[in-house]
Amino acid sequence: METIKKRKYIYWQDEDMFIGYLEEYPDYWTQGNSLKELQNNLLDLYHEFSSNNIPAIRG
């Protein structure tokens, strides 16, 4: 698995789900059934946001 170097994220567990967001993009939350799945989803978000393919991303 690729890692996000020097990127912080906030996460918590709500019942059976892990919810979190990248610290630099607090308006964009994602979730996963496990911490590993959440981390993969956060990595996907990071790649999408850093690719500049999505206009008007607020950081």
Rosetta blueprint (number, residue, H / E / L):
1 M L
2 E L
3 T L
4 I L
5 K L
6 K L
7 R L
8 K L
9 Y E
10 I E
11 Y E
12 W E
13 Q E
14 D E
15 E L
16 D L
17 M E
18 F E
19 I E
20 G E
21 Y E
22 L E
23 E L
24 E L
25 Y L
26 P L
27 D L
28 Y L
29 W E
30 T E
31 Q E
32 G E
33 N L
34 S L
35 L H
36 K H
37 E H
38 L H
39 Q H
40 N H
41 N H
42 L H
43 L H
44 D H
45 L H
46 Y H
47 H H
48 E H
49 F H
50 S H
51 S L
52 N L
53 N L
54 I L
55 P L
56 A L
57 I L
58 R L
59 G L
